[in-house]
Amino acid sequence: MSQDSNSAYAVFEIDLTLEETRRRAAVMTALGADWDPPAVMRGEEEAYDLLYSGLDEKQQETYDMLVEAEILPRRRSGHAAD
């Protein structure tokens, strides 16, 4: 884009680096010092195990169809849905 004075456009730039740093700091403050990401991930895996356990035949067929269509991720061997 040309920077001549006859242009109908004006260049507008803003550096959001400081604002992004503030936002990230606020997120970390909200999470607290006792936040444990590996524990959160383990909890999510346990929730998925419960969600997909005890499926009846029709539910298992639907689950398998959704996995095959790559709508749901394939569970590792040993998970409840396998």
Protein Blocks (a to p, Z undefined) as FASTA:
>chain_A
ZZbfkbcbdcddddfklmmmmmmmmmmmmnopmlcfklmmmmmmmmmmmmmgoiafklmm
mmmmmmmnomaccddehiakZZ
